[in-house]
Amino acid sequence: MVRFTAIKPAKKVAMLRQDSPRYLENNPHGELAQRVVAGPHFVHSPLLSKFLLFVVAETLAGRASEITEHQIGVQVFDRPPDYRTLEDNIVRSYARLLRKRLAEHFANQGKNEPVRIEIPLGGYVPVFIPASESCQDEETWAEAGAADGPAQPQLVSARSAKAGMRFRWKWKVIALGAALAVAYSAGIIGLTWHTAVRARASGAAQTPAHRLWAALFGGPANCYIIPSDAGFNLLEDLSHRPVPLAEYVGGGYQDAPLAGIDAHSAQDLRTQELTPFVDLEIAAELAHLPEESQQRVSVRFPRDLRLDDLKRANAIIIGSVSSNPWASIAEFNANFRIVDRPGMQSATILNLKPQAGEAASYESHWNEPAHETFALIGFLPNLSGNGHLLVLEGLDAAGTQAAAEMLLHPSAIDPILQRAARPDGSLRNFEVLLGATSIGSSAMETRVIASRIY
């Protein structure tokens, strides 16, 4: 078993640049960061503590523009100067955990602090926000933080939950994601950040990633962002059978008996619009893209979608068929497909036409604390062939996370997009099979296993 030794704040400071201590010691925000890392949510996580102290010190030193993923990898995680963030996503993985630990701290031990530290999605520069203006939901994070282990505050992995009232606190976290996703669709979240990103991107070069997002967000067609239906996924798990798209659209699956579940909890599962927190994070990052159009892009919960919607519009479908049945539409034209094993105990990615060096199937041992997981990215035609479907699917939550990280990290996805580019600037359809290491439901070391360009 790996054992971590707590590092006192004074020793953490020594790990930073030589001039950093004076910014941490002689500034209220630096002293706040020192109190945070001395608290119970950080004291046993030396790397998270070092991460926070580094970005705070750099910001207070006036070097916020130098806070990059690569710089953090070198200064905090002791990566060599020539390491490639494309091949090593340790910074992104720890950044997600850092955001969650900060939220937990300020919902508990730090709830009386007049200022809170947050790290907005899309970057690593901390901001210092008066407590009265912070958008964190204290009650939800306090309940989530009461659970043991670093993975608990993330969205709930439906496959690890098997029955009863132990779901209830998890549902509150998922429901928070659903509420924020709705707020995003109404244009409430991130307008200032969105405007700033768009302004910085004006006049930028036509990058490979720009072609992808312009195809989805540009033109006259609407684009729906469709997150997973976590309640549906739990219903499948509890009934031990997969539900096809036709039955999902018809709603008949909601009448399935749920052994061992009380009537109130069963009603919650059948009626509430619950979505994973990781899907919310993906939707939020999509909102930061300069190509995103608030006039044509909206979040649509899977139960509210209809087949005709995907004949006239583009769509970004998040989650595999077991949590988002609309992903099955893309399978008609796909080489890689996710299928559930009998009893809904696990899932497998099938490779219909393996090429040299490829396996015919890929399976994740999701019930192990650290395991290899797999994911798919598919850019495929919509139902009428006049638009596009972008599908992000994982064998578990970490897999879906890995797919989104790969897609939203230009240096990672650009080689695929360059191969898919046509001379006229449009993109061919493509599929990417990814492998990643899942630790505590977070993806690390994502890599491309196979791809297809059509």
C-alpha positions as CSV (number, residue, x, y, z in Angstrom):
1,M,0.0,0.0,0.0
2,V,1.3,3.4,-0.9
3,R,1.5,5.6,2.2
4,F,1.7,9.4,2.0
5,T,3.4,11.5,4.7
6,A,1.8,14.8,5.6
7,I,4.0,17.8,4.7
8,K,3.7,20.9,6.9
9,P,3.0,24.1,5.1
10,A,6.5,25.5,5.8
11,K,8.0,22.6,3.9
12,K,5.7,22.9,1.0
13,V,6.8,26.5,0.6
14,A,10.4,25.3,0.2
15,M,9.3,23.3,-2.8
16,L,8.3,26.4,-4.8
17,R,10.4,29.1,-6.5
18,Q,12.9,30.8,-4.2
19,D,11.0,34.1,-4.2
20,S,7.6,32.5,-3.6
21,P,7.5,32.4,0.3
22,R,7.4,36.1,0.6
23,Y,4.2,36.2,-1.5
24,L,2.6,33.5,0.6
25,E,3.7,34.8,4.0
26,N,3.1,38.5,3.5
27,N,-0.2,38.5,1.7
28,P,-3.7,37.8,3.0
29,H,-4.5,35.5,0.0
30,G,-1.2,33.7,0.5
31,E,-1.9,33.2,4.2
32,L,-5.4,31.9,3.3
33,A,-3.8,29.3,1.0
34,Q,-1.5,28.2,3.8
35,R,-4.6,27.7,6.1
36,V,-6.3,25.7,3.4
37,V,-3.4,23.2,3.0
38,A,-3.1,22.8,6.7
39,G,-6.8,21.7,6.9
40,P,-8.0,18.1,6.8
41,H,-8.9,18.1,3.1
42,F,-5.3,18.7,2.1
43,V,-3.0,17.7,4.9
44,H,-2.7,14.1,3.7
45,S,-2.4,15.2,0.0
46,P,1.1,16.7,-0.4
47,L,0.8,17.0,-4.2
48,L,-2.5,18.8,-4.0
49,S,-1.1,21.1,-1.4
50,K,2.0,21.8,-3.5
51,F,-0.3,22.4,-6.5
52,L,-2.4,25.0,-4.7
53,L,0.5,26.8,-3.1
54,F,2.4,27.0,-6.4
55,V,-0.5,28.5,-8.4
56,V,-1.4,30.9,-5.6
57,A,2.3,32.1,-5.2
58,E,2.7,32.5,-8.9
59,T,-0.5,34.6,-9.2
60,L,0.5,36.8,-6.2
61,A,4.0,37.2,-7.8
62,G,2.4,38.6,-10.9
63,R,3.2,35.6,-13.0
64,A,-0.3,34.3,-13.6
65,S,0.3,34.3,-17.4
66,E,3.1,31.7,-16.8
67,I,0.8,29.3,-15.1
68,T,0.4,26.6,-17.7
69,E,-0.2,22.9,-17.6
70,H,3.4,22.2,-18.7
71,Q,4.8,24.6,-16.1
72,I,2.8,23.0,-13.3
73,G,3.9,19.5,-14.4
74,V,7.5,20.5,-14.2
75,Q,7.4,22.6,-11.0
76,V,4.8,20.6,-9.0
77,F,4.9,17.0,-10.3
78,D,8.7,16.9,-11.0
79,R,8.2,16.1,-14.7
80,P,11.3,16.7,-16.9
81,P,11.3,20.0,-18.9
82,D,10.7,18.1,-22.2
83,Y,7.7,16.1,-21.0
84,R,4.7,16.2,-23.2
85,T,1.3,17.1,-21.8
86,L,-0.3,15.1,-24.6
87,E,1.1,11.9,-23.2
88,D,0.8,12.7,-19.5
89,N,-2.4,14.3,-18.2
90,I,-1.5,14.3,-14.5
91,V,-2.0,18.0,-14.1
92,R,-5.6,17.9,-15.5
93,S,-6.4,15.0,-13.3
94,Y,-5.1,16.7,-10.2
95,A,-6.8,20.0,-11.1
96,R,-10.2,18.3,-11.1
97,L,-9.5,16.9,-7.6
98,L,-8.1,20.3,-6.4
99,R,-11.3,22.1,-7.4
100,K,-13.3,19.5,-5.5
101,R,-11.1,19.7,-2.4
102,L,-11.3,23.5,-2.3
103,A,-15.1,23.3,-2.5
104,E,-15.1,20.8,0.4
105,H,-12.8,22.9,2.5
106,F,-14.8,26.0,2.2
107,A,-18.1,24.1,2.9
108,N,-16.6,22.8,6.1
109,Q,-13.5,24.0,8.0
110,G,-13.2,27.2,5.9
111,K,-16.9,28.1,5.9
112,N,-16.2,31.2,8.0
113,E,-13.4,32.6,5.8
114,P,-14.4,35.9,4.3
115,V,-12.7,35.0,1.0
116,R,-12.6,31.7,-0.9
117,I,-10.2,30.3,-3.4
118,E,-11.6,28.9,-6.6
119,I,-9.9,27.7,-9.8
120,P,-12.3,28.2,-12.8
121,L,-12.6,25.6,-15.4
122,G,-10.5,26.1,-18.5
123,G,-7.3,27.2,-16.7
124,Y,-5.2,26.9,-13.6
125,V,-5.1,30.5,-12.3
126,P,-6.8,30.8,-8.9
127,V,-9.3,33.5,-8.2
128,F,-10.2,35.0,-4.8
129,I,-13.9,35.5,-4.3
130,P,-15.7,37.0,-1.3
131,A,-17.7,34.3,0.4
132,S,-20.9,36.1,-0.2
133,E,-20.4,35.8,-4.0
134,S,-19.2,32.2,-4.1
135,C,-21.3,29.9,-6.2
136,Q,-20.5,26.7,-4.3
137,D,-23.5,24.9,-2.9
138,E,-22.3,24.4,0.8
139,E,-25.0,21.9,1.8
140,T,-24.3,19.6,-1.2
141,W,-20.5,19.7,-0.8
142,A,-20.7,19.3,2.9
143,E,-22.7,16.0,2.5
144,A,-20.4,14.9,-0.3
145,G,-17.3,15.7,1.7
146,A,-18.5,13.6,4.6
147,A,-17.9,10.4,2.6
148,D,-14.5,8.8,2.8
149,G,-12.0,8.8,0.0
150,P,-11.1,11.4,-2.6
151,A,-13.4,9.9,-5.3
152,Q,-16.7,10.4,-3.4
153,P,-17.4,14.1,-4.2
154,Q,-17.2,13.4,-8.0
155,L,-20.1,12.2,-9.8
156,V,-21.4,9.0,-8.7
157,S,-20.4,6.0,-10.6
158,A,-23.8,4.3,-11.1
159,R,-22.3,0.9,-11.6
160,S,-20.7,0.9,-8.2
161,A,-24.1,1.5,-6.5
162,K,-26.4,-1.4,-6.1
163,A,-29.3,-0.5,-3.9
164,G,-31.2,1.4,-1.4
165,M,-30.9,4.6,0.6
166,R,-27.2,4.9,0.2
167,F,-27.9,6.6,-3.2
168,R,-29.6,9.6,-1.6
169,W,-26.6,11.9,-1.0
170,K,-25.2,11.0,-4.4
171,W,-28.5,12.0,-6.0
172,K,-28.1,15.5,-4.5
173,V,-24.7,15.9,-6.2
174,I,-26.1,14.6,-9.5
175,A,-29.2,16.9,-9.2
176,L,-26.8,19.8,-8.6
177,G,-25.2,19.0,-11.9
178,A,-28.6,18.8,-13.6
179,A,-29.7,22.2,-12.2
180,L,-26.5,23.8,-13.3
181,A,-26.8,22.3,-16.8
182,V,-30.3,23.8,-17.1
183,A,-28.9,27.1,-15.9
184,Y,-26.2,26.9,-18.6
185,S,-28.8,26.2,-21.3
186,A,-30.6,29.4,-20.2
187,G,-27.5,31.4,-20.6
188,I,-27.0,32.0,-16.9
189,I,-23.5,30.3,-16.4
190,G,-20.2,31.6,-17.6
191,L,-21.3,34.6,-19.7
192,T,-18.4,36.8,-18.7
193,W,-15.9,34.1,-19.2
194,H,-17.5,33.0,-22.5
195,T,-17.3,36.6,-23.8
196,A,-13.6,36.9,-22.7
197,V,-12.7,33.7,-24.4
198,R,-14.5,34.7,-27.6
199,A,-12.7,38.1,-27.6
200,R,-9.3,36.5,-27.2
201,A,-10.0,34.0,-30.0
202,S,-11.1,36.6,-32.6
203,G,-8.8,36.6,-35.5
204,A,-7.2,33.3,-34.4
205,A,-5.8,30.9,-37.0
206,Q,-8.1,28.1,-38.3
207,T,-6.8,25.3,-36.1
208,P,-7.8,21.7,-36.6
209,A,-10.0,21.9,-33.5
210,H,-11.7,25.0,-34.9
211,R,-12.9,22.9,-37.9
212,L,-14.6,20.4,-35.6
213,W,-16.4,22.9,-33.4
214,A,-17.4,25.1,-36.4
215,A,-19.0,22.0,-38.0
216,L,-21.0,21.4,-34.8
217,F,-21.8,25.0,-33.7
218,G,-21.7,26.9,-37.0
219,G,-24.2,27.1,-39.8
220,P,-28.0,27.3,-39.6
221,A,-28.6,24.0,-37.7
222,N,-29.1,23.9,-33.9
223,C,-26.7,21.8,-31.7
224,Y,-27.9,19.9,-28.7
225,I,-25.6,19.0,-25.8
226,I,-27.1,15.8,-24.4
227,P,-25.7,14.7,-21.0
228,S,-26.3,11.3,-19.5
229,D,-29.5,10.2,-17.7
230,A,-28.0,8.9,-14.4
231,G,-31.4,7.9,-13.0
232,F,-32.0,5.7,-16.1
233,N,-28.6,4.1,-15.6
234,L,-29.5,3.2,-12.0
235,L,-32.8,1.8,-13.1
236,E,-31.0,-0.5,-15.6
237,D,-28.5,-1.6,-13.0
238,L,-31.3,-2.4,-10.5
239,S,-33.4,-4.3,-13.0
240,H,-30.2,-6.1,-14.3
241,R,-31.1,-5.6,-18.0
242,P,-30.3,-3.1,-20.7
243,V,-33.0,-0.9,-22.1
244,P,-33.0,-0.2,-25.9
245,L,-33.6,3.3,-27.3
246,A,-37.2,2.4,-28.5
247,E,-38.2,1.5,-25.0
248,Y,-36.4,4.5,-23.5
249,V,-38.3,6.9,-25.9
250,G,-41.6,5.2,-25.0
251,G,-40.9,5.4,-21.3
252,G,-42.0,1.8,-20.6
253,Y,-38.8,1.1,-18.6
254,Q,-40.1,3.3,-15.8
255,D,-42.6,0.7,-14.8
256,A,-40.0,-2.0,-14.2
257,P,-40.1,-3.4,-10.6
258,L,-37.3,-2.3,-8.3
259,A,-36.6,-4.9,-5.7
260,G,-35.3,-3.6,-2.4
261,I,-36.0,0.1,-3.2
262,D,-38.6,2.0,-1.2
263,A,-41.4,3.8,-3.0
264,H,-40.0,7.3,-2.5
265,S,-36.6,6.4,-3.8
266,A,-38.1,4.6,-6.8
267,Q,-40.2,7.6,-7.6
268,D,-37.1,9.8,-7.5
269,L,-35.3,7.5,-10.0
270,R,-38.2,7.4,-12.4
271,T,-39.0,11.1,-12.4
272,Q,-36.1,13.3,-11.5
273,E,-33.7,14.6,-14.2
274,L,-30.4,13.5,-12.8
275,T,-27.1,13.9,-14.7
276,P,-23.5,13.1,-13.7
277,F,-21.2,15.9,-12.4
278,V,-18.5,15.0,-15.0
279,D,-21.1,15.7,-17.7
280,L,-21.7,19.1,-16.2
281,E,-17.9,19.8,-16.3
282,I,-17.9,18.8,-20.0
283,A,-20.8,21.0,-20.8
284,A,-19.2,23.9,-19.0
285,E,-15.9,23.5,-21.0
286,L,-17.9,23.4,-24.2
287,A,-19.5,26.7,-23.3
288,H,-16.0,28.2,-23.1
289,L,-15.2,27.4,-26.7
290,P,-15.0,30.5,-28.9
291,E,-17.1,28.8,-31.6
292,E,-20.0,28.1,-29.3
293,S,-23.2,30.0,-30.2
294,Q,-25.7,30.8,-27.5
295,Q,-28.3,31.3,-30.1
296,R,-28.0,27.8,-31.6
297,V,-26.6,25.6,-28.8
298,S,-28.7,24.3,-25.9
299,V,-28.6,21.5,-23.3
300,R,-31.4,18.9,-23.8
301,F,-32.0,16.2,-21.2
302,P,-32.2,12.8,-22.9
303,R,-35.8,12.1,-21.8
304,D,-36.9,15.3,-23.6
305,L,-35.2,14.5,-26.9
306,R,-37.1,13.0,-29.9
307,L,-35.9,11.3,-33.0
308,D,-36.9,14.2,-35.2
309,D,-34.5,16.4,-33.3
310,L,-31.5,14.4,-34.5
311,K,-32.7,14.6,-38.1
312,R,-32.5,18.4,-38.2
313,A,-29.7,19.2,-35.7
314,N,-26.2,18.5,-34.7
315,A,-25.7,16.9,-31.3
316,I,-23.0,16.2,-28.7
317,I,-24.0,13.0,-26.9
318,I,-22.2,12.4,-23.6
319,G,-22.2,8.9,-22.1
320,S,-22.5,5.3,-23.4
321,V,-25.7,3.6,-24.3
322,S,-26.3,2.4,-20.7
323,S,-26.6,5.9,-19.5
324,N,-27.5,7.8,-22.7
325,P,-29.5,5.5,-25.1
326,W,-29.2,8.2,-27.9
327,A,-25.6,7.1,-28.3
328,S,-26.9,4.0,-30.0
329,I,-27.9,6.1,-33.1
330,A,-24.2,6.6,-33.8
331,E,-23.5,2.9,-33.7
332,F,-25.2,2.3,-37.1
333,N,-22.1,3.8,-38.8
334,A,-19.5,2.9,-36.2
335,N,-16.8,0.2,-36.0
336,F,-16.4,0.5,-32.2
337,R,-19.4,-0.3,-30.1
338,I,-20.1,-0.5,-26.4
339,V,-22.2,-3.4,-25.2
340,D,-23.4,-4.3,-21.7
341,R,-22.5,-7.7,-20.3
342,P,-25.3,-9.9,-18.9
343,G,-26.7,-8.6,-15.6
344,M,-25.4,-5.1,-16.2
345,Q,-22.3,-5.9,-14.2
346,S,-19.8,-4.6,-16.8
347,A,-19.5,-3.4,-20.4
348,T,-17.2,-4.2,-23.3
349,I,-16.1,-2.2,-26.4
350,L,-16.3,-4.4,-29.5
351,N,-14.0,-3.8,-32.4
352,L,-16.0,-5.1,-35.4
353,K,-13.1,-5.1,-37.9
354,P,-9.8,-5.3,-35.9
355,Q,-6.7,-4.1,-37.7
356,A,-3.1,-5.3,-37.1
357,G,-2.2,-5.0,-33.5
358,E,-5.8,-4.4,-32.3
359,A,-7.9,-6.6,-30.1
360,A,-11.5,-7.7,-31.0
361,S,-12.8,-6.4,-27.6
362,Y,-11.7,-4.2,-24.7
363,E,-13.1,-4.6,-21.2
364,S,-12.7,-2.6,-18.0
365,H,-12.5,-4.2,-14.6
366,W,-14.4,-1.3,-13.0
367,N,-14.7,-2.8,-9.5
368,E,-11.0,-2.6,-8.9
369,P,-9.7,0.7,-7.3
370,A,-7.1,1.3,-10.0
371,H,-7.8,-0.2,-13.4
372,E,-7.5,0.3,-17.1
373,T,-10.6,1.8,-18.7
374,F,-11.5,2.5,-22.3
375,A,-13.5,5.2,-24.2
376,L,-14.7,6.3,-27.6
377,I,-14.9,9.5,-29.5
378,G,-17.1,9.4,-32.6
379,F,-17.7,12.1,-35.2
380,L,-20.5,10.6,-37.3
381,P,-23.5,11.6,-39.4
382,N,-26.8,12.5,-37.8
383,L,-30.0,10.6,-38.8
384,S,-30.6,12.5,-42.0
385,G,-26.9,12.7,-43.0
386,N,-27.0,16.5,-43.2
387,G,-25.5,17.1,-39.8
388,H,-23.1,15.7,-37.3
389,L,-23.1,13.7,-34.1
390,L,-20.2,13.9,-31.7
391,V,-20.3,11.0,-29.2
392,L,-18.2,10.8,-26.0
393,E,-18.5,7.3,-24.5
394,G,-16.7,5.6,-21.7
395,L,-17.0,2.2,-20.0
396,D,-17.2,4.1,-16.8
397,A,-17.2,7.8,-15.6
398,A,-13.4,7.9,-15.9
399,G,-13.6,6.7,-19.5
400,T,-16.1,9.5,-20.5
401,Q,-13.8,12.0,-18.7
402,A,-10.8,10.7,-20.7
403,A,-12.7,11.1,-23.9
404,A,-13.7,14.7,-23.1
405,E,-10.1,15.6,-22.0
406,M,-8.6,14.2,-25.2
407,L,-11.2,16.1,-27.3
408,L,-10.8,19.4,-25.5
409,H,-7.0,19.3,-25.5
410,P,-5.9,20.7,-28.9
411,S,-2.5,19.1,-28.9
412,A,-4.0,15.7,-28.1
413,I,-6.8,15.7,-30.7
414,D,-5.1,17.7,-33.5
415,P,-3.2,14.7,-35.1
416,I,-6.6,12.9,-35.6
417,L,-8.3,16.0,-36.9
418,Q,-5.4,16.7,-39.3
419,R,-5.8,13.3,-40.8
420,A,-9.6,13.7,-41.0
421,A,-9.3,17.1,-42.8
422,R,-10.5,17.5,-46.4
423,P,-8.9,20.0,-48.8
424,D,-12.0,22.2,-48.5
425,G,-11.6,22.5,-44.7
426,S,-14.4,20.2,-43.7
427,L,-13.8,17.0,-41.7
428,R,-14.3,13.4,-42.6
429,N,-16.1,11.2,-40.1
430,F,-13.8,9.5,-37.6
431,E,-13.7,7.3,-34.5
432,V,-11.0,7.1,-31.8
433,L,-10.6,4.3,-29.3
434,L,-8.8,5.5,-26.1
435,G,-7.3,3.7,-23.2
436,A,-6.7,5.3,-19.8
437,T,-5.9,4.5,-16.2
438,S,-8.8,5.0,-13.7
439,I,-7.8,5.9,-10.2
440,G,-10.6,6.9,-7.8
441,S,-12.9,7.4,-10.8
442,S,-10.6,10.0,-12.4
443,A,-8.8,9.3,-15.7
444,M,-5.0,9.5,-16.0
445,E,-2.5,8.7,-18.8
446,T,-5.0,8.7,-21.6
447,R,-3.7,7.4,-24.9
448,V,-4.9,6.6,-28.4
449,I,-5.3,2.8,-29.1
450,A,-6.9,2.9,-32.5
451,S,-8.7,5.2,-34.9
452,R,-10.7,5.2,-38.1
453,I,-11.0,7.9,-40.7
454,Y,-13.9,7.6,-43.1
